[in-house]
C-alpha cells in the first residue's frame, strides 16, 4: 500500500515558501529502510533541506495456504491421562496448534489446516484413505507423520516396512501435485504401550534419507524434542499438550522455510 506522511512545515525565510519531498507522500515504499528528503525554497531563492527515515515491514505470505495433516492418533490429537486411558483433545492437537501459529504470522491470508488423523491406523494400511482425503479436500500441501502403530507391531522387518509405507504416502502426495512434508517420530516411552522404543531411531534415519531422495520436506520432530521432560504422556506414545506444541512448531518452521515467499513491497 502507499505510504502517506505530512509535509514538513518551513519557518523563517521570505514568502512564498515551497516544500517538496522525495519520495512524495502517497508513493510506494519498498520493504526495509528508506530516507525521505524534503527541500524548502523561499521567495528569495534560498533553500534548506531536511530528511527523515521510513521503515516498512512487509507482511509475510505463503505460496500454499491449504494444508492436510495425515497420520494416526498423534495427528488426531489424543492425550493419555493414564497408561490405559486416552482422551480425544482436538483443540490441543498439533494441527490445531499449527493453525494458530500460521494465522498469527500470515495475517494477510486465509489458511486452512485439515486434520485427517485416525487413531490405531498403521501407515501401511493408510494408502487408500490418503487418496480419498486428497480427492475430497484438495490440499496444496500434505503433512505426514505416521508409523507409530507399525513399529508397535510384532512382525519382522517392521522398521523397514513402516519407512516403505511413508515413502508410498510421500509418492502419492507428489503424484497428485502436492507439496509433501515428512516427519520423524518423537521418542517413545517410557510406558507400557510403547512396544518398540528402540525402533524409533532407525525408522527416523530411514525417513530422513527417504525425504531427501523423494523430494519431501523433512520435519525432524525427534530432533525438536531435544530430550526434554514433560512432552510425552503416561502411555509413552501420545504426547502431552506441551509435546503437541513442539510438533506443531516443528511443522511451522518447516513450512516457513519451504513455502514463505520473499518479502513484497507495501
N, C-alpha and C positions, 0 to 999 in steps of 0.2 A: 504494500500500500504506500501512497505518497506520504512524505513527512512534511508537516506544516510547522512553522515557527513564526514568532512575532519579529518584525523588522526592528533592529536596534534604533533607539531614539538618539539623534545627534543634539548636542548642546554647544552653544557658542557659535562663532562664525557669522557670516553675513547671509541674510536671506536672499533668494530661496536656497534651501539645502536639500540635495537629492541623495538618498541612500540606496545602494544596490548591493545585493548579496549573491554569492556564487558558491554552491548550487542554490538556485532560487527556492523559496518556500513552495511546497507542493511537488517538488521533484522526487523521483525515485532514488532512494539511497541504497547502496549495497550493504550486505551484512558486514559487520565489523565496525571499525572506527573510521570516521570521515571528519574533515575540517570544513567549516563554512567560513568564508572570508567576506566581510562587508566593508564597503568603501563609501565615505560621505564626501560630497563635493559641494562647497558653498558658492554663493553668488560671485565671490571674488576669484573663483577658480582654485581655491585652496582645498586640499584633500587630507583625509585621515582614514586610517584602516584599523579594523579590529577583527577578531575571529573567535570562534568557539567550536568545541568538539561535539560530534554526534556519534553515539554508539547504537548500533542496530543489532539485536539478537534475533536471528531467523528462527521461526518455529520449525522443528524437525518434522520430517514426513517419512512414511514408509512406502516402499514400492509395492507391497502387498498388504491388504487390510483384512482379509477373511481367512481365519485360521481354524483348522480342525485338529483337536488333540485326540490321539488314538492310543489305546492301551488297555490295561487291566484295572484292578481296583486302585492302583497307585495313581492312575489318571482319574478314575471315577471319584476318588476323594474319601475313601474310608479311613476311619481312625480307630485304633484298637485301644479300648479302655482297660481291658484285662487280657490275659492270654487267650481267652476264648470268646471275648465279646467285641464285636465290630459295630461301629456306628456310622451311618451314612452322614457325611458332612460336606455337601456340595459347596457351601459358602466358603469352606476352608480348603477346598481342593486346589491343586496348583493351577488348573485352568482359570478358576475364578480369581485367584490372586494375580495371575498373569494379566488378565484383562484389566485389572485395576492399575497395574504398573504401566501397561501400554497406554491407557486412556489418560493417565496423569502426564505422560510425556508428549504424546502426539495429539495435542488438543484441537488441532485443525482437521482431524479426520474422524470418520465413524468406523470403529473397529469391532470386529466380531470374533469371538472365541467360542467354538462349539465343542462341548465335552462329549466324546464318544468312548469313554472308559467303560469297561464291562468286567466286573469282579469275577474272579475264578477262571477267566479265559486264558488259554495258552496262546502264545504268539503263533505257533504252528497250526492253529485251528481258526485263525482270525482273518484269513485272506479274503474270503467272500464277503465278510462283514465290512472290511475296509473298502472293497469295491463298491458295495451298496452305499456306504456312508459318503464316499466321494461323489457318486452319482446323485445322491439326494441333496447334499449341502453345497456342492460346487466350491470347495475351498481353493484358495490360491496357494496356500502352504499347509503342510501337514506335519504335526509334531508327534513323533513316535517315541514312546517309552514302553517297552514290552519285554516279557521273558521271565518274570519272577516265577510264574506258575510252571513254566517249562523247567527251570532249574530245581524247583522243589519236587519234581517227579523222581522216579527211580530208574528210568530207562538208561541204558548205556549210551554214551555219547551225547548226553543231554546238553552240554555246553555248546558243542558244535551245532547241534540241531536247533537250539534256540537262536544262535547267531545267524544260521542259514535262514531261519524264519524272518528275522529282522531284515535281512538282505532282500527277501522277497517283498516285504512291505515297502521298503525304500524303492525298489524297482517299480512297484505298482504306482506309487505316487509320481515318480518321474515319467513313467509311460503315459500318465494322464495329464502331463504338462504342469504338475505342481512342484513347488519347492519343498524338498524333504529335509527335515531335521531329525537326527537320530541320537537318542540319549543313552548314556550309560546308566547302569542301575546304582542306587546308593548301597552302602554296606548293609548286609542283612545280619540280624541277630543283635544282641543275644535274645533268645526267645525260642520256645519250643516249636513254633510253627515254621521257623526258617530252616528248611530241610537241608540246604546245602550252602551255607555262608561262604565256604571256600570256593564255590563255583563262580562267585561274582567277579573276581578279578580276571580270571582267564576269559570269561564271557565278555567283560568290558574291553579287554585287549582286542578281541575279535571284532567287536563293534567299532572300535576306533579305526582299525585297519579297513573294515568294510566301508565306513563312511568316507574315508579318503579315496578309496578305489571307485566308489559308485556315485560320487558327486553329491553326497549329502552333507549338510552342515552338522558337525558334531556338537552335541551339548553334553559336556562332561559333568554330569550330576555327581558322580563319585568324587571327582576332584573338588567340586564345590562343597561337598560335605565336610571335607577337611578334618575329619576325626573329632568333630565337636560333639559334646554330650547333649542330650535332650532333644535330639532330632528324630529318633526312632521310637515308635510306640512299644507297648508291652509285649506284643507278639513277635517282634523282631522283623516284621515285614512291612507294616504300614507306618508311614511317618507320622509324627506329631504335627500340630499346626505349624510349629516353627520349621519342621522338616519340609513341609509343603511350600513354605515361603522360600526356602533355599532352592527347591526345584524350580519354582516359578521364576526366581531371579536368574537362575542359570539359563533358562529358556529366553528370558527377556534380554539378557546380554548377548546371546547368540543371535537373536532377531535383530537387535540394534546393530551389531557388527555386520550382519549379512544384508539387511534389507533397508537400512536407513539411507535415504537419499542425501546427496550433498546439499548444503545449506542453500536456500533460494533467496533471491533478492526480495526485499519487502518495501 
